[in-house]
Amino acid sequence: MDESSQLRNIKDFLIIYNSLTERCFTRCVTNMNHRYPTKDETSCIHNCAERFQKGNQRFMKQFMKMTPEMVQRRNEDAMKQANKYNDVIIDKPDDVIAQN
């Protein structure tokens, strides 16, 4: 894996981590008068993080399932475009092609 893809992976991880942290903190921490979270807040944070993680896993499974189909469709579309372009060139007389 090259350095740029490693940096992109770290950036993606940090974005997801920060999103999870902010969402669960905002949802679960209701009282800032204590040094540590209460039992209810800790339980809420744990449940929130678990739901977020499971949702992310489901999304990634679906994404991995759909990616090959999307790539195949893009390739087919590109081939159609290339064939259209080739058909236009083939249908033109040689003198028209030479002028271009």
C-alpha positions in Angstrom: 0.0 0.0 0.0 1.5 3.3 -1.0 1.9 6.3 1.4 -1.0 8.4 -0.1 -3.5 5.5 0.4 -2.3 5.0 4.0 -2.8 8.7 4.7 -6.3 8.5 3.1 -7.1 5.5 5.3 -6.0 7.3 8.4 -7.9 10.4 7.5 -11.1 8.3 6.8 -10.7 6.5 10.2 -10.3 9.8 12.0 -13.3 11.3 10.4 -15.4 8.3 11.4 -14.0 8.2 14.9 -14.6 11.9 15.4 -18.1 11.6 14.1 -18.9 8.7 16.5 -17.4 10.6 19.4 -19.3 13.8 18.8 -22.6 12.0 18.1 -22.4 9.8 21.2 -21.2 12.6 23.5 -23.9 14.9 22.4 -26.6 12.3 22.8 -25.4 10.7 26.1 -23.6 13.2 28.2 -26.2 15.4 29.9 -24.5 16.6 33.1 -21.0 18.2 33.1 -20.9 18.6 36.9 -19.0 15.3 37.4 -15.4 14.5 36.6 -16.4 11.1 35.1 -19.5 10.0 33.3 -22.3 8.5 35.3 -23.3 4.9 35.0 -26.3 5.9 32.8 -24.1 8.0 30.6 -21.5 5.3 30.3 -24.1 2.7 29.3 -25.6 5.1 26.8 -22.2 5.8 25.2 -21.5 2.1 25.0 -24.8 1.4 23.3 -24.4 4.4 21.0 -20.9 3.3 19.9 -22.1 -0.3 19.3 -25.0 0.9 17.2 -22.8 3.1 15.2 -20.3 0.3 14.7 -22.9 -2.2 13.6 -24.5 0.3 11.2 -21.1 1.1 9.7 -20.4 -2.6 9.2 -23.7 -3.1 7.5 -23.0 -0.2 5.2 -19.5 -1.5 4.4 -20.9 -5.0 3.6 -23.4 -3.5 1.2 -20.8 -1.2 -0.3 -18.5 -4.1 -1.0 -21.3 -6.1 -2.5 -22.4 -3.2 -4.8 -18.9 -2.0 -5.9 -18.2 -4.8 -8.4 -21.6 -4.2 -10.1 -21.0 -0.4 -10.3 -17.5 -1.0 -11.8 -18.9 -3.4 -14.3 -21.7 -0.9 -15.3 -19.1 1.8 -15.7 -16.9 -0.4 -17.9 -19.9 -1.3 -20.1 -20.8 2.3 -20.5 -17.3 3.2 -21.4 -17.2 0.4 -24.0 -20.5 1.6 -25.5 -19.1 5.2 -25.7 -15.9 3.8 -27.3 -17.9 1.8 -29.8 -20.0 4.8 -30.7 -16.9 6.8 -31.4 -15.4 4.0 -33.4 -18.6 3.6 -35.4 -18.6 7.3 -36.3 -15.0 7.1 -37.5 -15.6 3.9 -39.5 -18.7 5.2 -41.2 -16.9 8.4 -42.5 -15.2 8.3 -45.9 -11.4 8.3 -45.9 -11.3 11.8 -47.4 -13.3 13.2 -44.5 -11.0 11.6 -42.0 -8.0 12.9 -43.7 -9.3 16.4 -43.6 -9.8 16.2 -39.8 
